[in-house]
Amino acid sequence: MCAKRFSQGSGPTQRQLRVAEVIRHRLAEVLARGDVHDPDLSRLSITVSEVTTSPDLKHATAYVMPLGGIGAEDALKALRRSSAELRHQVAGGLGLKFAPQLKFELDGTFDRMDDARRIFNDPRVQADVAQPDEDDDAADDAQ
């Protein structure tokens, strides 16, 4: 039973999800308050959209994006430069034996959402969605 719980395909545990969410909230608070001593980070508004943790909770990856996506690479460099300070500030109150090592990645979710909106707004796609499927008509006739 335990071997299956920790297998590769089982996904994150409830504890991993809970700790990741607490880290996300604390990191967002620290960045919003401007408690970091890096002037590049202090002037940016950064969204922390998701945090994932390793199974042993020693590593956490935060997916971030500056407001409007402007200066994303510079923000990422500043976050990586300040990761030790952010780790210290986030770790307080987590109740973990070890403070997780923070890694930062740009969040591509916003770009994918824009691509999906663009696709759904395409007149050809809207025309296709507006037309009933032949399968739907056959199912309606059978009833």
Secondary structure, DSSP 8 states (H G I E B T S, - for coil): -HHHHTSGGG---HHHHHHHHHHHHHHHHHHHHT-SS-HHHHT--EEEEEEEE-TTSSEEEEEEEEGGGTTHHHHHHHHHHTHHHHHHHHHTTS--SS--EEEEEE--HHHHHHHHHHHHHSHHHHHHHHS--HHHHHHHHH-
